[in-house]
Amino acid sequence: MDYTRGEWGIEEDNLGCKNIVAKNQTIFSCEKIGYTTGLSIERQDRANALLIASAPNMYDALKAWDNYASANYPKNMTLKRIAWELTEKAIAKAEGRKP
């Protein structure tokens, strides 16, 4: 799978536009993910940006669950722990929390 590797994050400009960035490179700009004014919709824009920015973490978590499912005992127990940790990290990032 070919995508921009590394940690994705959100950079907000002085107008409140939320851009998805990685390695000082814009992955998605405000125009692509949407931007609206108004308090309630702005919260939704941030939630959408957080969800998009967590995509690489979600991919890593899914791959970890796939590795766990195809492994045998006792190795699968270590892989299960790793999968849970990556899943918690992905969910926390998508929700705007620290893991």
Summary of the structure (lengths in Angstrom):
residues: 99
radius of gyration: 16.1
end to end distance: 25.4
largest distance: 52.9
contacts: 252
relative contact order: 0.14
helix: 55%
strand: 13%
